[in-house]
Amino acid sequence: MSAWYEKSFGDDYLLVYKHRDLEGAYDEVKRMIEWLRLPEGSEVLDLCCGMGRHSMALDDFGYKVTGVDLSDVLLSEARKLDRNNKVHWLQGDMREVPLHKPFDAVVNLFTSFGYFDADEENERVLSEIHRLLKPPAEGEGKFIIDYMNPEYVREHLVPFSSRTEGRCTIEESRVIEDGCVRKTIVISGPDMETRTYLEQVKLYPLATFLDMLSRAGLEVAHIYGDYHASEYSKADSKRMIFVGHRKG
């Protein structure tokens, strides 16, 4: 039986998340540039780049960008967006990234973390981020990890929602169980077979996440609650955005 992420990030993902646009990605990248403080020409890895919205925005701001994702469907969309072939797109698992060069920065955005049942597997991702960052002797390798705020999720979970996209109905059911937030997505319509997908993310509270980062050799300089640079609030922030650097 294949893992949920091997099935869910396919053609229907483009339908479910078609509302995510390039304009929003540009606004977020503008803020990331302020946090990273890297000169133009710096090499940035977008780990779990998806359809490439942020990779393309980073490229437009003058960085040399590599985008890695497991989904060939999403990478195909990214390559269509990248008409001038500026970004290096690469298929790979975030637990074992098929790259051996260090980067000035690694970004992991929109809760592209916590996909795996075993904590050890999720921590492997952090170890890969450490491996792929330049060590202090070569220049401070920086990272941004944008993750959901578990406390906010627990208090504001919407159990069910439904919407239409063209002739399709998209129903999303959400539940918290076994330390994870799980979403079941059902896509149906008059001219199609009903399709069902699962999405799952482990809910790591702040203290646990900080411990994992430290064990991986990553030091956090700041935690933001959103892309407006609001200070993180356990009760009110929708996100935990970690900004930091490789320790050694």
C-alpha positions in Angstrom: 0.0 0.0 0.0 1.5 3.3 -1.1 1.9 6.2 1.4 -0.8 8.9 1.3 1.6 11.6 -0.2 2.4 9.3 -3.1 -1.3 9.5 -4.2 -2.5 12.9 -3.0 0.0 15.1 -4.9 -1.3 14.2 -8.3 -3.6 15.8 -10.9 -6.4 16.4 -8.5 -4.1 18.3 -6.2 -4.0 21.0 -8.9 -7.8 21.2 -8.7 -8.1 21.2 -4.9 -5.4 23.9 -4.4 -5.9 26.0 -7.6 -6.7 29.0 -5.4 -3.0 29.3 -4.5 -1.6 32.0 -6.8 1.7 33.6 -7.9 0.8 37.0 -6.5 0.6 35.6 -2.9 3.9 33.7 -3.4 5.6 37.0 -4.4 4.4 38.7 -1.3 5.7 35.9 0.9 9.0 35.8 -0.9 9.5 39.5 -0.4 9.2 38.9 3.4 11.5 35.9 3.2 14.2 38.0 1.5 14.1 40.4 4.4 14.6 37.5 6.8 17.3 35.7 4.9 19.3 38.9 4.0 21.2 37.2 1.2 22.8 38.9 -1.7 21.6 38.4 -5.3 23.0 35.4 -6.8 22.8 33.3 -3.7 21.9 29.7 -4.2 18.5 28.7 -2.6 16.9 25.3 -2.4 13.1 25.2 -2.3 12.6 21.8 -0.6 9.1 20.4 -1.5 8.6 23.1 -4.1 5.3 21.8 -5.4 4.1 23.7 -8.4 7.0 26.1 -8.1 5.3 29.3 -7.2 7.9 30.3 -4.6 10.8 29.0 -6.6 9.9 31.2 -9.5 9.4 34.2 -7.3 12.8 33.6 -5.7 14.4 33.4 -9.1 12.8 36.7 -10.2 14.3 38.3 -7.1 17.8 37.4 -8.3 18.6 34.1 -6.6 19.8 30.9 -8.2 17.1 28.4 -7.3 16.8 24.6 -7.2 13.3 23.2 -6.6 12.9 19.6 -5.3 9.7 17.7 -5.0 8.6 14.1 -5.0 5.6 14.6 -7.3 6.3 14.4 -11.0 2.9 15.9 -11.6 3.6 19.1 -9.6 7.1 19.3 -11.1 5.6 19.1 -14.6 3.4 22.1 -13.7 6.5 23.9 -12.3 8.3 23.4 -15.6 5.4 24.8 -17.5 5.5 27.9 -15.3 9.3 28.2 -15.8 9.1 29.1 -19.5 12.8 30.2 -19.7 14.1 27.2 -17.8 15.7 29.3 -15.1 15.1 27.1 -12.1 16.8 23.7 -11.7 13.9 21.3 -11.1 14.6 17.9 -9.5 12.5 15.0 -8.4 13.5 13.6 -5.0 12.4 12.5 -1.5 13.0 15.2 1.2 14.4 12.5 3.5 17.2 11.7 1.1 17.6 14.7 -1.3 19.7 13.7 -4.4 22.0 16.7 -4.1 25.5 17.0 -2.8 26.3 20.7 -3.0 25.7 23.2 -0.1 23.2 26.0 -0.5 23.2 29.5 1.0 19.6 28.9 2.1 17.0 26.1 2.3 13.3 26.9 2.5 10.5 24.5 3.3 7.1 26.2 3.0 3.4 25.8 3.7 3.7 22.9 6.1 5.7 20.6 3.8 6.9 18.8 7.0 5.5 16.2 9.3 4.2 13.9 6.6 5.7 10.7 8.0 4.3 8.5 10.8 7.7 7.9 12.5 9.3 10.9 14.2 12.7 9.6 13.1 11.6 10.0 9.4 10.5 13.6 10.0 13.8 14.3 11.7 15.7 12.9 8.7 14.3 15.9 6.8 15.8 18.3 9.2 19.1 16.5 9.0 19.0 16.8 5.3 18.4 20.6 5.6 21.5 20.8 7.8 23.5 18.7 5.3 22.4 20.9 2.4 23.3 24.2 4.1 26.7 25.9 3.9 28.6 25.5 7.1 29.8 28.6 9.0 33.3 28.3 7.4 31.8 28.8 4.0 29.2 31.4 4.9 26.2 31.2 7.2 23.7 28.7 5.7 20.2 30.0 6.5 16.8 28.2 6.6 13.1 29.0 6.7 10.7 26.3 7.8 7.0 27.4 7.6 4.8 25.0 9.6 1.3 25.2 11.0 0.8 26.2 14.6 -0.6 23.0 16.3 -2.3 24.9 19.2 -4.2 27.1 16.7 -5.1 24.0 14.6 -6.5 22.3 17.7 -8.7 25.3 18.7 -9.9 26.3 15.3 -10.2 23.0 13.3 -13.1 23.1 10.8 -14.5 19.5 10.8 -16.1 19.8 7.4 -16.2 22.1 4.4 -17.5 21.9 0.8 -17.1 23.9 -2.3 -17.5 23.6 -6.1 -14.9 24.0 -8.8 -16.7 24.0 -12.2 -18.9 20.8 -12.2 -16.9 19.2 -9.4 -17.8 19.2 -5.7 -14.8 19.1 -3.2 -15.6 18.0 0.3 -13.0 18.1 3.0 -13.3 16.4 6.4 -10.8 17.1 9.2 -10.0 15.3 12.4 -7.2 15.3 15.0 -6.1 11.8 16.0 -3.0 9.9 16.9 -1.1 13.2 17.2 -1.9 14.1 13.6 -4.3 16.4 11.8 -5.9 14.3 9.1 -7.9 15.6 6.1 -10.1 13.4 3.9 -10.8 15.0 0.5 -13.6 13.7 -1.7 -14.0 14.9 -5.2 -17.2 14.1 -7.0 -19.3 15.3 -10.0 -22.0 14.2 -12.4 -19.5 13.1 -15.1 -16.8 11.5 -13.0 -16.0 8.7 -10.7 -15.8 9.8 -7.0 -12.2 10.1 -5.8 -10.9 10.1 -2.3 -7.6 11.3 -0.9 -5.9 11.6 2.5 -3.6 14.3 3.8 -1.8 14.0 7.1 0.6 16.1 9.1 2.0 15.4 12.6 1.3 18.1 15.1 4.6 19.0 16.7 4.2 21.6 19.5 6.8 24.4 19.6 9.0 22.9 22.3 9.2 19.6 20.5 10.0 21.2 17.2 12.7 23.3 18.7 14.3 20.2 20.2 14.2 18.4 16.8 15.8 21.4 15.1 18.6 21.6 17.8 19.3 17.9 17.4 19.7 18.4 13.7 22.2 21.1 14.2 19.9 24.0 13.3 19.7 27.1 15.4 16.5 29.3 15.4 17.0 33.0 15.4 13.4 34.0 15.2 9.9 32.5 15.1 7.1 34.4 13.3 3.4 33.8 13.4 2.7 34.8 9.8 4.3 36.4 6.7 3.5 39.8 8.0 6.4 39.2 10.5 4.0 39.1 13.5 5.5 37.7 16.6 4.6 34.1 17.3 1.6 33.7 19.7 0.8 30.2 20.9 -2.9 31.0 21.0 -3.4 33.4 18.0 -0.8 32.6 15.3 -1.9 30.4 12.5 1.7 29.5 11.7 5.1 28.8 13.2 7.7 30.2 10.8 11.2 29.3 11.9 14.1 31.4 10.6 17.6 30.4 11.5 21.0 29.0 10.4 23.2 25.9 10.5 25.2 25.7 13.7 28.1 23.7 12.5 
